[in-house]
Amino acid sequence: MEQQDQSMKEGRLTLVLALATLIAAFGSSFQYGYNVAAVNSPALLMQQFYNETYYGRTGEFMEDFPLTLLWSVTVSMFPFGGFIGSLLVGPLVNKFGRKGALLFNNIFSIVPAILMGCSKVAKSFELIIISRLLVGICAGLSSNVVPMYLGELAPKNLRGALGVVPQLFITVGILVAQIFGLRNLLANADALQTLRGWDSVDWEVAEIRKEDEAEKAAGFISVLKLFRMRSLRWQLLSIIVLMAGQQLSGVNAIYYYADQIYLSAGVQEDHVQYVTAGTGAVNVVMTICAVFVVELLGRRLLLLLGFCICLTACCVLTAALALQDTVSWMPYISIVCVISYVIGHALGPSPIPALLITEIFLQSSRPSAFMVGGSVHWLSNFAVGLIFPFIQEGLGPYSFIVFAVICLLTTIYIFLIVPETKAKTFIEINQIFTKMNKVSEVHPEKEELKELPPVSSEQ
């Protein structure tokens, strides 16, 4: 009876925990999403500003290729900054802690806002490019630290739902940018009691202490050590595949160049902005759905379902774009495919990988794991932002076949390798990977599970 009461209490989301989640996610993840889509709708106006600025300096306008290249660099500076931000995660988290790192990150939000505001007065598109780099650093830090912070704040039964909240605010930021673009403290039991809203937190404190013992035994695990540790081999490979698959599957090609995609699909120019904003709204709604179903359906199923939807959408979109000039209703199929892709990505590929980093790594290796995952995420994002315009120009309607292949390969990997982590403690998840990595539970080299107490079945 006592355990049943405890179980019922565990399902509660306290006001303090809810506020901590919302503030952390809104203050950081929202900016990430906003800056992903902020350059899409005003792209033509900004390129015009680039050309006018160049003309004012040289007396002649830029040719098409240099202008396209300069604009691609502007777009891709954001993910490149994200890559730099990901490299800063470990040092900043270990120096300032999770909360302190988020506070420090505000520097990379305020400074680029000032530079961006001054760019027109200064008649300098270089300031815009620098601003995109700096705000990318902000996004790179927040996209890694926020999921880590919330994953450690949340109780086991709410970890999935709260872990998806940052992605929800990213999608809200994307939607707000699209709308604006229309032309018309867990150190002790007392802190846990405040967050949870109930007094009996002894078993959870014990679990935190187990993680802490493992961390002390291993010390801080650097990125280089992470790659050398056999006991973390499949965890690391899984994160690399998931983060690369998340970005190379083409999601940001849609957000960066949504207007151009819809135009090529036959949507009238005056209507494109509304279709793009509608797509952003669908993204928000489906991410809200993911918050509620992640603990019901589990991480693995959502990943498989999401990537399969994206794979199908890319294949059908390719056929629709190829036939749009011969069949009158094909542009509508193209729009349905893009929206279907967004739905699939919002269900699993967008929110789940960052959540999994928190779940499959212990405290000692978690910051370095986020550095690796974040670096792969942002480098892949950078590659898509920089190369996609040229892929689109070279392959035309067949551009999305590349993304379809990546979706297929990622789906196969998830099906064969990635285990379900729903309703499991960090220690239990780590023990699943211990078997996959074919290592003993006690490691002579003082790896993560050395001196780790056994997990009690009563939890």
Secondary structure, 3 states (H helix, E strand, C coil): CHHHHHHHHHCCCCHHHHHHHHHHHHHHHHHHHHHHHCCCCCHHHHHHHHHHHHHHHHCCCCCHHHHHHHHHHHHHHHHHHHHHHHHHHHHHHHHHHHHHHHHHCCHHHHHHHHHHHHHHHHCCHHHHHHHHHHHHHHHHHHHHHHHHHHHHHCCHHHHHHHHHHHHHHHHHHHHHHHHHCCCCCCCCHHHHHHHHCCCCCHHHHHHHHHHHHHHHHHCCCCHHHHHHCHHHHHHHHHHHHHHHHHHHCCHHHHHHCHHHHHHHCCCCHHHHHHHHHHHHHHHHHHHHHHHHHHHHHCHHHHHHHHHHHHHHHHHHHHHHHHHCCCCCCHHHHHHHHHHHHHHHHHHCCCCHHHHHHHHHCCCCCHHHHHHHHHHHHHHHHHHHHHHHHHHHHHHHHHCHHHHHHHHHHHHHHHHHCCCCCCCCCHHHHHHHHHHHCCCCCCCCCCCCCCCCCCCCCCC
